[in-house]
Amino acid sequence: MRGLHTYLFGAPGAPEVLAVHGLTGHGRRWEDLGTGLLSDTRIIAPDLRGHGRSPWTPPWGIDTHVADLIEVLDEHATGPVVVVAHSYGGAIALHLAKSAPERVRGLVLLDPAIGLPPETMGRIAELVIAHPDYTDAAEARSEKVHGAWADVPAAALDADLAEHLVELENGRVGWRMSIPAVVASWGEMARDFVVPPPGTPTVLVQAMRVQPPYVTAEFRAALAETLGPDLTLADLDCDHMVAHAEPDEVAMLVRKLL
């Protein structure tokens, strides 16, 4: 199997950042940061397996995603990287730091989704199976506007639709992703959470408008106990799409670890 389709933004030779998108996303979501506020870094932003222009072949579990990301680092990174990761990408990043700590300089976790209630994850997976697509682009846009993308600028939302929404064989439209991979991934978010090794500089961002929260009190407590002074907490007044809603804050937090 060929490797992950990977976007490279910013300056070659600059400090390296591995950017990991969330479930149903794609690597190009990091483009605005990589060509703007963080243009003096080198952002390595793959489409995860089952997403975007990367292969859609199984398996789709976290362990496979970690192995895929290590291959991406082998190809594009010159040394340990700061990892900025959103939502389900945060869960994958935590497992990467646990499995290959020598590859990770630090973590910036943007509203990570990990250790979540199995019953809830099961219901969401069933909804994805029942409603995998949309009548048209207007319906897809409306779902985002009235959901996690409520505070994202319209231009960023339109750019995402232009990149990620595709016409399907049934005449409807859907995201450029594998539905079986997405369904499997909701189950992966119900796995017990892991924490990075002690001494790993870590920033945990919680999006405070997300209710019920993806970031549980138990996870926050476990990070604090393990990392102590190496943990920075940032509670932001935004919805789940943190990098789009609060790009200045995210860029500042990444620089904190660089």
N, C-alpha and C positions, 0 to 999 in steps of 0.2 A: 504494500500500500504506500502511495506517496504520502509525504508529510503534510502538515497543516499549511493551509494558505495563510501567509503572514504579511501584514502591512508593516512597513518601516517608516517612521516619521521622525523628523528632527535632524540633528546633526550627526553624521558619521564620526565616530571617535569620541563622542561626548559621553557623559555618565549614562549608564544603560538602565532602562526601566522596562520590565515585562508587564504589559497591561492585559488583564484577563477580564473579558466581558462576562455578563451574566447569562442565565438561561433565556433562550429565544433571541439572543443578541448576535453581535458580530464584531470583528476586530476594528472595523472602520469607525465605530463609535468613538474611538480615541483620537480621531483625526484632528478635531478642533484643538484639543489640548496639545497634541504633538506638533502642530504647525503654528500654534499661538503661544499660550502662556508657558509651555514647556518645550519650545522650539530649540532651546539650547541643550536639550537632552536627546538621547536616542531611544525612542519608544518602539518596542517590539510588541506588536499587537496581532496575535493569531486569531483566526476563526477557529473556535473549538470544534472538535469532531462532532459531526451531526449538524453543524451550523454553517451558514454562509457558503463560501466556496471551498471549504475543506471537505475531505471525504466524509460520507455519511455512514460508513460501514460500522457495524458493532465490533466489539463491545463498547458500551457507552457509560461505563461506571467511572467513578472518581479515580480509581487506580489507573485506568487507561488514560484519562485526561492528564494525570501527572506524568506518565511515561511520554505522552505526546509533547508536553511542555518541556521536558528535559531534552527531547530531540530538537525542539525549536531553539533552546538555549545553546545546545551543541553547535547548531548551524549559525546562529546570529549573535551570540553574546561572547565577549572576550573574558569575562570573569563573573563573579557574583553580581546579582542585580537586585535593585529595589523592585518589589512586586506591588503594583496597584491593582486591586481586584474588586469587582462589583458583584454583590448578591451571590448567586451560586458560584461565580468565579472566586469569591472569597473563600468558600469551602474548599475549592480545588487548591487555592494558594496555600491554605493552612496545611493541607496534606502534602503539598510540595515542600513546604518548609520542614515538615516533620520527616519526610522521606529523604530529602536531599538538602540538609541545612547548609552545606558548603556552597550551594548555588544561590542562596538568598541572603542579601545584605540587610533587608528589612521588609516589613509588610505595611501597606496602607490598605486597610479593609473598609470598603465602602458599603455599609449596610449589609454585611455578609449574611447569607442564608444557610444556616447549618444547625443541626440538632433540633429540627422542628417537629411538631406533633405528627406522628404517623397517620392518624385519622384525617387530619386536614390535608396532608400531602396526597393521600389517596383520593380524597374528594376532588382535589384540583386536577389530578391526573385523569380522573374519569370525565371531568368537564372538557379537558383538552381532546379526549377521544370523541366526545359527543359533538363538540363545536370546534373543529380544527381550522376553519377558514372563515372567509367573509364574503358577503355579496359583492362588495366593491371597495375601492380605496376610501371612500367617504366613511363607510362603516368601520373599517380598520382604524382610520384616524380618530373617529369618535371614541372608540374603545380606549385609545391611549389618552386622549384629552380628558376623559372622565375617569381615568385610573391613575396609574403611577406616574404618568407624564404630565400631570395637571399643571405643574409649575415649570415645565421646560419651555424655553422660547419657541415660538412657532417655526422659525427658520430651521432650528435644529430638528424639530419633529418632521418637517417636510423633507429635509435632507435624508432622514432615516427611512422614511417611506420610499423615497426615490431609489435608495440603495437596496432595501431589504424586502420590499413587497413585490411579489411576482404573480403573474397570471398562472393559474393552474389548469390542468387538462379538463377539469369539470366545468370550466367557464367562470369559476369564482377566483378569488385572490387569497394569498396566504403569505406568511413569512418564508424567507429562503432558509428553510431548516427541515430536519427530519422529525416528523411527528412521533415515531417510535422512540427516537433518541430523547425527545423532550419528555415524553411520558416516563421513560426510565429515570430521567434525571430528577423529577419530582420525588420519586422514591429514594434517590440518593440523599436528598436533603433531610430525610428522616433518620439518617445514620447518626450515631452518637458523635458529638463534636470532638474535635481534637484541638490542641493548643500548640503553638510553636515551641521550639526548645527554649529553655531559659537563656537569657542574654540576647534574644532576637528583638531588635528595636521594632516596635509594632505600634501603629496608629489604628485605633478602632473608631470609625465614624458611624454613629447611629442616626438614621433619618427619623426625626421625632414625629413626623406626620403619618408614619406607617403604623397602623393599628389594625389588628394586633401586631406587635413588632416582630421583625425577623430576628433581631438581636435580643436574645433572652437574657434575663437577669442571671441565670446560671452560667451562661457563657461569659458574660462580663466578669463575673466573680472568679471564674476559673482562669481567665486571662490575667486578672489583677494578682491572683495568688501565685501564678507561675512566673510572671514577668516583672512584677514589682515596678521599680522606677523606669524600666524599659518600655512600659506601656503608656501611651498617650490616649486619652479619651476626648472625643470631639462630638458633642451632641448638636446637630444642625437642624434648624427649623426648615425642613424641606421634605419633599416626598421621596420616593425610592430611587429615582434616577439622579443620584447625587452628583455625578460628574457633570451632568448637563445643567442641573439646577444651581449648583454652587461651584463653578469652575475655578474661580479665584481661590477659594478655600482649599479645594482639592490640590491645586498646583502648589500652594504654600505648604501643605502637609507632605506632599511628595518631596519637596525641597528640604524639608526638615530632616528627612532620612538620607538625602544625598549629600 
